[in-house]
């Protein structure tokens, strides 16, 4: 019955609700005035004329003050301590104005104690009533929501307390408790919500829908320990991001994010050397080929923020080029000229004209076909695009007198087992040969050539993660080629920063790679991704699980593990996590005639002879195609 009455009140128009609030405040003023007189000035209380007069004066002043000062503008259900402080100040002003008015009308004043008590009674009564109304409205709102999520907040600090307030206010969540590792907090409470030790989660797992990780300053290693423990117990987790992001959120609920895969990779993020980044491209004209791809687009975004003079974005895909150009041009204008140019890096006259007309200083060559199965089934197109685009871009860089060219390579180029990897290794050999010739060149201006080789990039178009996520979204199963397959991983941001920093470290012909920590089991990654989606793994131990992992066998050209160097030892650079490998190469006067033969075979669609040439130039390539 109360709930029905409350719902009717909440559905009233704003004017009618304002009338109710004014009526409640009039009742509070009458109560406070009468009780104050009774307790401090009994004679005045017994004088009905004076009692009515002083009460009417207080009502007039009080309601007028409330209206003028914006007392009724605020929304009761979002009442805060700041609103209550303002209310107490208003009541003090009302009390003072009431005394001044009585003096003006030359009325014999009650004792000073009356006015002090009037202020106290007004404040306590109005504060209590408003708290009561806020909590009552909230309870009604909660009672209407039958599907509230039961959550536990991991972290009884400031962020956890703020999150609890937001969740309580929202009404869609029921906060069952806090979890914290600090034993001094156990058996205490925040806002009436108890704080428990971590084992409480596992004891009540069946009664909890989600755990909300609310320790934004937590170290990666500790966060990883907590996440692994929770996932092993089959608990779904959301987390608050960084402290800065929390401050920017008006509602902490909107800052809750699913745990990202990079949070469970088992290593700390690789921080860039800002000294290297800041001088890498500043004031120079930078060209990014394949600018619309996953690596190219991230490179473009980061380079824009490093204050180059001009940016040239090249891509053969109209839609990809449109998207990256749209993103870059939506950034705050800082005077950087950005040109989006549609074209192919296998077109020598086109690339020559772009580099020469724009006086390009630095080229990041990210254009390539990189999807292993697709290139394996289309070897001639993959080989032509990856190898000859690299040759053309290198020649054009020399012709235009560019300062630097950086080739984006891959760990699949090391002892390759597929055409994509072999084509990228041959691309490296082309760069190395031209780099050596450039060093020998006697002209004053030389182009410094280098390569960056890294493992799988999380979130890139060639990553397994988008595929796994799509399979999960479709209800499974996740298809995996082998249970023991492992890969190195880095985030797309880390990969792009490595590329940019390597430009500063380059001496000519360098192959750079990153200390990427331990390789990651793809099976484990798939399992973690299932759990990240709040689902369970279906296997022999859990036949009722949500998503099954099926093994399909290694694909042609696929390896169980990848490597980052071929036959050289890693050498340290001034960046503690970037290493240089000076690897063997084929001299330019040998490799170029062979490339001409390869081009003729490719032009004639001669698959066997093309692959034989590839095998001759990259003898470590393991293949069943020839």
C-alpha positions as CSV (number, residue, x, y, z in Angstrom):
1,X,0.0,0.0,0.0
2,X,2.9,2.4,0.9
3,X,4.6,1.4,-2.3
4,X,1.5,2.2,-4.3
5,X,1.2,5.6,-2.7
6,X,4.8,6.4,-3.2
7,X,4.6,5.4,-6.9
8,X,1.6,7.8,-7.3
9,X,3.6,10.6,-5.7
10,X,6.6,9.9,-8.0
11,X,4.3,10.0,-11.0
12,X,2.9,13.5,-10.1
13,X,3.8,16.6,-12.1
14,X,6.7,18.7,-10.9
15,X,4.4,21.5,-9.6
16,X,2.4,19.0,-7.5
17,X,5.5,17.5,-6.0
18,X,6.8,21.0,-5.3
19,X,3.5,21.7,-3.4
20,X,4.0,18.5,-1.3
21,X,7.6,19.5,-0.4
22,X,6.5,23.0,0.6
23,X,3.7,21.5,2.7
24,X,6.2,19.2,4.4
25,X,8.5,22.2,5.2
26,X,5.6,24.2,6.6
27,X,4.8,21.3,8.9
28,X,8.5,21.2,10.0
29,X,8.6,24.9,10.7
30,X,5.3,24.8,12.7
31,X,6.7,21.8,14.7
32,X,10.1,23.4,15.3
33,X,8.6,26.8,16.3
34,X,6.0,25.3,18.7
35,X,8.5,22.9,20.3
36,X,11.2,25.6,20.6
37,X,8.7,27.9,22.4
38,X,7.5,25.1,24.6
39,X,11.0,24.2,25.7
40,X,12.6,27.7,26.1
41,X,9.8,30.3,26.5
42,X,6.7,28.6,28.1
43,X,4.9,32.0,28.5
44,X,5.1,32.8,24.8
45,X,3.9,29.2,24.0
46,X,0.9,29.7,26.2
47,X,0.1,33.1,24.5
48,X,-1.7,31.8,21.4
49,X,-1.7,35.1,19.6
50,X,2.1,35.5,19.9
51,X,2.7,31.8,19.2
52,X,0.7,32.0,16.0
53,X,2.3,35.3,15.0
54,X,5.9,34.1,15.4
55,X,5.1,30.8,13.6
56,X,3.5,32.6,10.7
57,X,6.5,35.0,10.4
58,X,8.9,32.0,10.4
59,X,6.8,30.1,7.8
60,X,6.7,33.2,5.5
61,X,10.5,33.9,5.8
62,X,11.4,30.2,5.7
63,X,9.4,29.2,2.5
64,X,10.4,32.5,0.8
65,X,14.1,31.8,1.6
66,X,13.9,28.2,0.4
67,X,12.3,29.2,-2.9
68,X,14.7,32.1,-3.6
69,X,17.8,30.1,-2.6
70,X,16.9,27.1,-4.8
71,X,16.0,24.6,-2.1
72,X,13.4,22.9,-4.3
73,X,15.5,22.7,-7.5
74,X,17.5,19.6,-6.3
75,X,16.2,16.1,-6.9
76,X,15.5,14.4,-3.6
77,X,16.7,10.9,-4.6
78,X,20.2,12.4,-5.4
79,X,20.5,14.2,-2.1
80,X,24.2,14.7,-1.1
81,X,26.0,16.0,2.0
82,X,26.6,19.2,0.1
83,X,22.8,19.7,-0.2
84,X,22.4,19.1,3.5
85,X,25.1,21.6,4.4
86,X,23.3,24.2,2.3
87,X,20.1,23.4,4.0
88,X,21.7,24.0,7.5
89,X,23.0,27.4,6.3
90,X,19.6,28.3,4.9
91,X,18.0,27.5,8.3
92,X,20.5,29.6,10.1
93,X,19.6,32.5,7.7
94,X,15.9,31.9,8.3
95,X,16.4,32.0,12.1
96,X,18.4,35.3,11.9
97,X,15.9,36.9,9.6
98,X,13.0,35.8,11.9
99,X,14.7,37.5,14.9
100,X,15.4,40.7,12.8
101,X,11.7,40.8,11.6
102,X,10.4,40.5,15.2
103,X,12.7,43.4,16.2
104,X,11.4,45.4,13.3
105,X,7.8,44.9,14.4
106,X,8.9,45.8,18.0
107,X,7.7,42.5,19.3
108,X,9.0,41.3,22.7
109,X,11.6,38.7,21.8
110,X,11.7,35.2,23.2
111,X,15.1,34.1,24.7
112,X,18.2,33.7,22.6
113,X,18.0,30.0,23.4
114,X,14.7,29.8,21.5
115,X,16.4,31.0,18.3
116,X,19.3,28.6,18.7
117,X,16.9,25.8,19.4
118,X,14.7,26.8,16.4
119,X,17.8,26.6,14.1
120,X,18.7,23.2,15.6
121,X,15.2,21.8,15.3
122,X,14.7,23.1,11.8
123,X,18.0,21.7,10.6
124,X,17.6,18.2,12.3
125,X,14.0,17.8,11.3
126,X,14.4,18.9,7.6
127,X,17.7,16.9,7.2
128,X,16.0,13.7,8.7
129,X,12.9,14.1,6.6
130,X,14.9,14.5,3.4
131,X,17.1,11.6,4.2
132,X,14.0,9.6,4.9
133,X,12.4,10.6,1.6
134,X,15.6,9.9,-0.3
135,X,15.9,6.4,1.2
136,X,12.2,5.7,0.9
137,X,12.2,6.6,-2.8
138,X,15.3,4.5,-3.4
139,X,13.7,1.5,-1.7
140,X,10.6,1.9,-3.8
141,X,12.8,2.1,-6.9
142,X,14.7,-1.0,-5.8
143,X,11.5,-3.0,-5.0
144,X,10.3,-2.4,-8.6
145,X,13.5,-4.0,-9.9
146,X,13.1,-7.7,-9.4
147,X,16.3,-8.6,-11.4
148,X,18.9,-6.8,-9.4
149,X,22.5,-8.1,-9.8
150,X,24.1,-9.3,-6.6
151,X,27.6,-8.0,-6.5
152,X,30.7,-7.9,-4.3
153,X,33.1,-5.0,-4.5
154,X,36.8,-6.1,-4.3
155,X,38.6,-3.2,-2.6
156,X,37.3,-1.3,0.4
157,X,39.2,1.9,-0.4
158,X,38.0,5.3,-1.7
159,X,37.2,4.0,-5.2
160,X,35.2,1.1,-3.7
161,X,33.2,3.4,-1.4
162,X,32.4,5.7,-4.3
163,X,31.4,2.8,-6.5
164,X,29.1,1.4,-3.7
165,X,27.3,4.8,-3.5
166,X,26.8,4.9,-7.2
167,X,25.4,1.3,-7.2
168,X,23.1,1.9,-4.3
169,X,21.8,5.1,-6.0
170,X,21.3,3.3,-9.4
171,X,19.0,0.6,-7.9
172,X,19.9,-2.1,-10.4
173,X,22.6,-3.7,-8.1
174,X,22.5,-5.2,-4.6
175,X,25.9,-4.7,-3.0
176,X,26.3,-7.8,-0.8
177,X,29.6,-6.7,0.7
178,X,33.2,-5.6,0.3
179,X,36.3,-7.8,-0.1
180,X,39.7,-6.6,1.0
181,X,43.1,-8.2,1.7
182,X,43.7,-5.9,4.6
183,X,42.7,-7.9,7.8
184,X,42.3,-4.7,9.8
185,X,39.2,-3.8,7.7
186,X,37.5,-7.2,8.2
187,X,34.3,-7.1,10.2
188,X,34.0,-3.4,9.7
189,X,31.6,-1.7,7.3
190,X,31.2,1.1,4.7
191,X,27.7,2.6,4.5
192,X,26.4,-0.3,6.5
193,X,27.9,-2.8,4.0
194,X,30.2,-5.4,5.7
195,X,33.8,-5.9,4.7
196,X,34.9,-9.5,4.4
197,X,38.2,-11.5,3.7
198,X,38.7,-12.8,0.1
199,X,37.6,-16.3,0.8
200,X,34.1,-15.0,1.3
201,X,33.7,-14.8,-2.5
202,X,34.3,-18.5,-3.0
203,X,32.0,-19.5,0.0
204,X,29.1,-17.5,-1.5
205,X,29.9,-17.9,-5.2
206,X,26.4,-19.3,-5.9
207,X,24.8,-16.2,-4.5
208,X,26.9,-13.6,-6.4
209,X,26.4,-12.5,-10.0
210,X,29.6,-10.4,-10.3
211,X,32.7,-9.2,-8.6
212,X,33.6,-5.6,-9.2
213,X,37.3,-5.0,-8.9
214,X,37.7,-1.4,-7.5
215,X,41.4,-1.0,-6.8
216,X,42.6,1.2,-9.7
217,X,46.1,1.6,-8.4
218,X,46.7,-2.1,-8.1
219,X,50.0,-3.4,-9.5
220,X,49.7,-5.6,-12.6
221,X,51.2,-8.7,-10.9
222,X,48.8,-8.5,-7.9
223,X,45.8,-7.8,-10.3
224,X,46.8,-10.8,-12.3
225,X,46.9,-13.0,-9.2
226,X,43.4,-11.8,-8.1
227,X,41.9,-12.3,-11.6
228,X,43.4,-15.8,-12.1
229,X,42.0,-16.8,-8.7
230,X,38.5,-15.4,-9.5
231,X,38.4,-17.0,-12.9
232,X,39.5,-20.4,-11.6
233,X,36.5,-20.2,-9.3
234,X,34.3,-19.3,-12.2
235,X,33.5,-15.8,-10.9
236,X,32.5,-13.0,-13.5
237,X,34.6,-9.8,-13.0
238,X,34.2,-6.2,-14.0
239,X,36.9,-3.6,-13.1
240,X,37.3,0.1,-12.6
241,X,40.0,1.5,-14.9
242,X,42.6,4.1,-14.0
243,X,42.3,6.8,-11.3
244,X,42.3,9.5,-13.9
245,X,39.4,7.8,-15.8
246,X,37.5,7.5,-12.5
247,X,37.8,11.3,-11.9
248,X,36.4,12.0,-15.3
249,X,33.3,9.8,-14.8
250,X,30.2,11.5,-13.4
251,X,28.8,8.1,-12.6
252,X,31.2,5.4,-11.6
253,X,28.9,2.7,-13.0
254,X,29.7,3.8,-16.5
255,X,33.4,3.4,-15.8
256,X,33.0,-0.3,-15.1
257,X,34.7,-2.2,-17.9
258,X,35.2,-5.9,-18.7
259,X,38.7,-7.1,-17.9
260,X,40.8,-6.8,-21.1
261,X,42.8,-9.7,-22.4
262,X,46.0,-7.6,-21.9
263,X,45.3,-7.6,-18.2
264,X,45.8,-11.4,-18.1
265,X,48.9,-11.6,-20.3
266,X,51.2,-11.9,-17.2
267,X,53.5,-8.9,-17.8
268,X,53.6,-5.2,-17.0
269,X,52.9,-2.8,-19.9
270,X,56.0,-1.7,-21.7
271,X,56.5,2.0,-21.2
272,X,58.0,4.0,-24.0
273,X,61.2,6.1,-23.6
274,X,59.7,9.6,-24.0
275,X,63.1,11.0,-24.9
276,X,63.1,8.7,-28.0
277,X,59.5,9.3,-28.8
278,X,59.7,13.1,-28.6
279,X,62.5,13.4,-31.1
280,X,61.5,10.6,-33.5
281,X,59.3,12.5,-35.9
282,X,59.0,16.1,-34.5
283,X,59.0,18.7,-37.3
284,X,59.4,16.1,-40.1
285,X,57.3,14.9,-42.9
286,X,56.2,11.4,-42.2
287,X,54.6,8.9,-44.6
288,X,52.8,5.8,-43.3
289,X,52.0,3.1,-45.9
290,X,49.1,0.8,-45.1
291,X,47.9,3.6,-42.9
292,X,44.3,2.2,-42.7
293,X,45.4,-1.2,-41.3
294,X,45.5,-2.0,-37.6
295,X,49.2,-1.2,-37.1
296,X,49.2,1.6,-39.6
297,X,46.3,3.4,-38.1
298,X,47.7,3.2,-34.6
299,X,51.0,4.4,-35.9
300,X,49.2,7.3,-37.6
301,X,47.4,8.3,-34.4
302,X,50.5,8.2,-32.2
303,X,52.6,10.0,-34.7
304,X,50.1,12.8,-35.0
305,X,50.5,13.4,-31.3
306,X,54.3,13.7,-31.6
307,X,54.1,17.0,-33.6
308,X,55.4,16.1,-37.1
309,X,55.4,18.8,-39.8
310,X,53.2,16.8,-42.2
311,X,51.7,13.4,-42.4
312,X,51.1,11.4,-45.6
313,X,48.7,8.5,-45.2
314,X,48.7,5.9,-48.0
315,X,46.4,3.0,-48.4
316,X,44.9,1.0,-51.3
317,X,41.6,0.5,-49.4
318,X,39.2,3.4,-49.8
319,X,37.2,2.6,-46.7
320,X,40.2,2.0,-44.5
321,X,41.9,5.2,-45.6
322,X,38.6,7.2,-45.1
323,X,38.3,5.8,-41.6
324,X,41.8,6.7,-40.4
325,X,41.7,10.1,-42.1
326,X,38.4,10.8,-40.4
327,X,39.8,9.9,-37.0
328,X,43.0,11.9,-37.4
329,X,41.2,15.0,-38.7
330,X,38.8,14.9,-35.8
331,X,41.7,15.5,-33.4
332,X,42.3,19.1,-32.2
333,X,44.0,21.1,-34.9
334,X,47.6,21.6,-34.0
335,X,48.8,22.9,-37.4
336,X,49.8,19.5,-38.8
337,X,49.0,19.0,-42.5
338,X,47.5,15.6,-43.1
339,X,47.1,14.1,-46.6
340,X,45.2,10.9,-47.3
341,X,46.3,9.4,-50.6
342,X,44.6,6.5,-52.2
343,X,47.0,4.2,-54.1
344,X,49.1,1.0,-54.2
345,X,52.7,0.7,-52.8
346,X,53.4,-1.6,-55.8
347,X,53.1,1.3,-58.1
348,X,56.6,2.8,-58.5
349,X,55.7,6.0,-60.4
350,X,53.0,6.7,-57.9
351,X,55.2,6.2,-54.8
352,X,58.1,8.2,-56.4
353,X,55.7,11.1,-57.0
354,X,54.2,11.1,-53.5
355,X,57.7,11.0,-51.8
356,X,59.2,13.6,-54.1
357,X,56.3,16.1,-54.2
358,X,56.0,16.0,-50.4
359,X,59.7,15.9,-49.5
360,X,59.1,12.9,-47.3
361,X,61.7,12.5,-44.4
362,X,60.5,9.3,-42.7
363,X,58.6,6.3,-44.1
364,X,57.0,3.7,-41.9
365,X,56.2,0.8,-44.3
366,X,53.3,-1.1,-42.8
367,X,51.5,-2.1,-46.0
368,X,51.4,-5.9,-46.4
369,X,49.2,-8.9,-46.7
370,X,49.6,-10.7,-43.3
371,X,46.8,-13.2,-42.9
372,X,48.6,-16.5,-42.9
373,X,45.9,-18.8,-44.3
374,X,44.8,-16.3,-46.9
375,X,48.3,-15.7,-48.2
376,X,49.0,-19.5,-48.1
377,X,46.0,-20.1,-50.5
378,X,47.0,-17.0,-52.6
379,X,50.8,-17.3,-52.5
380,X,51.6,-15.3,-55.8
381,X,49.5,-12.3,-54.8
382,X,50.9,-12.3,-51.3
383,X,54.5,-12.7,-52.5
384,X,54.2,-9.9,-55.1
385,X,52.5,-7.5,-52.7
386,X,54.8,-8.0,-49.7
387,X,58.2,-8.3,-51.5
388,X,57.8,-5.8,-54.4
389,X,56.0,-3.1,-52.4
390,X,59.0,-3.2,-50.1
391,X,61.5,-2.9,-52.9
392,X,59.5,-0.1,-54.5
393,X,59.2,1.9,-51.3
394,X,62.9,1.5,-50.6
395,X,63.9,2.6,-54.0
396,X,61.6,5.6,-53.8
397,X,63.0,6.5,-50.4
398,X,66.5,6.6,-51.9
399,X,65.3,8.6,-54.9
400,X,63.5,11.2,-52.7
401,X,66.5,11.5,-50.3
402,X,64.4,10.4,-47.3
403,X,66.2,10.2,-43.9
404,X,64.7,7.0,-42.6
405,X,62.7,4.0,-43.7
406,X,61.3,1.5,-41.1
407,X,59.9,-1.8,-42.3
408,X,57.2,-3.4,-40.1
409,X,58.0,-7.1,-40.0
410,X,56.9,-10.1,-38.0
411,X,58.2,-13.0,-35.9
412,X,56.8,-15.3,-38.6
413,X,59.7,-14.2,-40.8
414,X,62.1,-16.2,-38.5
415,X,62.6,-19.7,-39.9
416,X,59.2,-19.4,-41.7
417,X,56.8,-22.2,-42.3
418,X,54.3,-20.3,-44.4
419,X,54.4,-18.1,-47.5
420,X,53.4,-15.0,-45.5
421,X,56.4,-15.4,-43.2
422,X,58.8,-16.3,-46.1
423,X,57.6,-13.2,-48.0
424,X,58.3,-11.0,-45.0
425,X,61.7,-12.6,-44.5
426,X,62.5,-11.8,-48.2
427,X,61.2,-8.3,-47.6
428,X,63.7,-8.0,-44.8
429,X,66.5,-9.3,-47.0
430,X,65.6,-6.6,-49.6
431,X,65.8,-3.9,-46.9
432,X,69.0,-5.2,-45.5
433,X,70.6,-5.4,-49.0
434,X,69.6,-1.8,-49.9
435,X,70.6,-0.6,-46.5
436,X,74.1,-2.0,-47.0
437,X,74.4,-0.4,-50.4
438,X,73.1,2.9,-48.9
439,X,75.9,2.8,-46.3
440,X,78.5,2.4,-49.1
441,X,77.0,5.2,-51.1
442,X,79.4,8.2,-51.2
443,X,76.8,10.9,-51.6
444,X,76.2,13.1,-48.6
445,X,72.6,12.3,-47.9
446,X,71.9,8.6,-47.1
447,X,68.7,6.9,-46.2
448,X,68.9,4.9,-42.9
449,X,66.9,1.6,-43.3
450,X,65.7,-0.6,-40.4
451,X,63.2,-3.2,-39.6
452,X,61.0,-3.9,-36.5
453,X,60.0,-7.5,-35.8
454,X,57.4,-8.3,-33.2
455,X,54.9,-11.0,-32.3
456,X,51.1,-11.1,-32.3
457,X,49.4,-7.8,-31.7
458,X,46.3,-7.9,-29.6
459,X,43.2,-6.5,-31.3
460,X,44.9,-6.3,-34.8
461,X,43.0,-7.6,-37.8
462,X,45.3,-10.6,-37.9
463,X,45.0,-11.4,-34.3
464,X,43.2,-14.6,-33.1
465,X,41.3,-12.6,-30.5
466,X,38.7,-11.0,-32.8
467,X,38.0,-14.5,-34.3
468,X,37.7,-16.1,-30.8
469,X,35.4,-13.3,-29.7
470,X,33.2,-13.7,-32.8
471,X,33.0,-17.5,-32.1
472,X,32.0,-16.8,-28.5
473,X,29.4,-14.3,-29.6
474,X,27.9,-16.9,-31.9
475,X,27.7,-19.4,-29.0
476,X,30.9,-21.4,-29.8
477,X,32.8,-23.5,-30.2
478,X,36.2,-21.8,-30.3
479,X,38.3,-23.5,-32.9
480,X,42.0,-23.9,-32.0
481,X,44.5,-25.8,-34.2
482,X,46.6,-27.3,-31.4
483,X,46.5,-27.4,-27.5
484,X,50.2,-26.7,-27.2
485,X,50.5,-23.7,-29.6
486,X,52.1,-20.6,-28.0
487,X,52.7,-17.1,-29.2
488,X,54.3,-13.8,-28.1
489,X,51.8,-11.0,-27.6
490,X,51.9,-7.2,-27.2
491,X,49.3,-4.5,-27.4
492,X,48.8,-2.5,-30.5
493,X,49.9,0.6,-28.7
494,X,53.2,-1.1,-27.5
495,X,53.9,-2.3,-31.1
496,X,53.4,1.1,-32.5
497,X,55.6,2.8,-29.9
498,X,58.4,0.3,-30.5
499,X,58.3,1.1,-34.3
500,X,58.5,4.8,-33.7
501,X,61.3,4.5,-31.1
502,X,63.3,2.2,-33.3
503,X,63.6,4.9,-35.9
504,X,65.8,6.9,-33.5
505,X,67.9,3.8,-32.6
506,X,68.5,2.8,-36.2
507,X,72.1,2.8,-37.6
508,X,71.3,1.1,-40.9
509,X,70.2,-2.5,-41.7
510,X,69.1,-3.1,-38.1
511,X,66.5,-5.7,-37.1
512,X,64.9,-4.6,-33.8
513,X,62.8,-6.8,-31.6
514,X,61.2,-6.4,-28.2
515,X,61.7,-8.3,-25.0
516,X,58.1,-9.6,-24.9
517,X,58.4,-11.7,-21.8
518,X,57.2,-15.3,-21.8
519,X,55.1,-16.6,-24.8
520,X,51.4,-17.2,-24.0
521,X,49.5,-20.4,-24.5
522,X,46.7,-19.8,-27.0
523,X,44.6,-22.4,-25.4
524,X,44.9,-20.6,-22.1
525,X,44.1,-17.3,-23.8
526,X,40.9,-18.8,-25.3
527,X,39.9,-20.1,-21.9
528,X,40.5,-16.7,-20.3
529,X,38.5,-15.0,-23.1
530,X,35.5,-17.3,-22.4
531,X,35.7,-16.4,-18.7
532,X,36.1,-12.7,-19.5
533,X,32.7,-12.9,-21.2
534,X,31.2,-14.3,-18.0
535,X,30.8,-17.8,-19.5
536,X,32.0,-21.2,-18.5
537,X,34.2,-23.7,-20.4
538,X,32.5,-26.8,-21.7
539,X,34.7,-29.8,-21.5
540,X,34.8,-33.4,-20.0
541,X,34.8,-32.0,-16.5
542,X,31.9,-29.6,-17.2
543,X,29.5,-31.0,-19.8
544,X,27.0,-28.2,-19.0
545,X,29.5,-25.4,-19.8
546,X,28.8,-22.6,-22.2
547,X,31.6,-22.6,-24.8
548,X,33.6,-25.6,-26.0
549,X,37.2,-25.5,-27.4
550,X,37.7,-27.7,-30.4
551,X,41.1,-28.7,-31.8
552,X,41.3,-28.8,-35.6
553,X,45.0,-29.7,-36.2
554,X,47.8,-27.4,-37.4
555,X,47.1,-25.5,-40.6
556,X,49.5,-25.6,-43.5
557,X,52.5,-23.4,-42.7
558,X,51.6,-23.0,-39.0
559,X,54.2,-23.5,-36.2
560,X,53.6,-24.4,-32.6
561,X,55.8,-21.5,-31.5
562,X,57.4,-18.4,-33.0
563,X,60.9,-16.9,-32.7
564,X,62.2,-13.4,-32.9
565,X,65.8,-13.8,-34.2
566,X,67.3,-16.1,-36.8
567,X,71.1,-16.5,-36.4
568,X,72.3,-13.5,-34.5
569,X,72.6,-12.8,-30.8
570,X,70.5,-10.0,-29.3
571,X,72.3,-6.8,-28.5
572,X,71.1,-4.3,-26.0
573,X,70.1,-0.7,-27.1
574,X,69.7,2.3,-24.9
575,X,66.1,1.2,-24.4
576,X,66.1,-1.6,-21.8
577,X,63.4,-3.7,-23.6
578,X,64.4,-3.1,-27.3
579,X,67.1,-5.3,-28.8
580,X,69.1,-5.2,-32.0
581,X,70.1,-8.2,-34.2
582,X,72.6,-7.8,-37.0
583,X,71.6,-10.8,-39.1
584,X,73.0,-12.2,-42.3
585,X,71.8,-10.8,-45.6
586,X,72.2,-11.3,-49.3
587,X,74.2,-8.6,-51.2
588,X,72.3,-6.3,-53.4
589,X,74.1,-7.4,-56.6
590,X,73.0,-11.0,-56.0
591,X,69.5,-10.5,-54.7
592,X,68.3,-8.0,-57.3
593,X,68.8,-10.1,-60.4
594,X,67.0,-13.0,-58.7
595,X,64.1,-10.7,-57.8
596,X,63.8,-9.8,-61.4
597,X,63.5,-13.5,-62.3
598,X,60.9,-13.9,-59.5
599,X,58.9,-10.9,-60.8
600,X,58.7,-12.5,-64.3
601,X,57.5,-15.8,-62.8
602,X,54.9,-13.9,-60.8
603,X,53.7,-11.9,-63.8
604,X,53.3,-15.2,-65.7
605,X,51.4,-16.7,-62.7
606,X,54.1,-19.5,-62.5
607,X,53.5,-20.8,-59.0
608,X,56.0,-23.6,-58.9
609,X,59.0,-21.5,-60.2
610,X,58.0,-18.5,-58.0
611,X,58.0,-20.6,-54.9
612,X,61.3,-22.3,-55.9
613,X,62.9,-18.8,-56.2
614,X,61.5,-18.0,-52.8
615,X,62.9,-21.1,-51.3
616,X,66.3,-20.3,-52.9
617,X,66.4,-16.8,-51.3
618,X,64.9,-18.0,-48.0
619,X,66.4,-21.5,-47.6
620,X,65.1,-21.9,-44.0
621,X,61.5,-21.7,-45.3
622,X,59.8,-25.0,-44.5
623,X,57.0,-25.8,-47.0
624,X,55.0,-28.6,-48.6
625,X,53.9,-26.4,-51.5
626,X,56.8,-27.4,-53.7
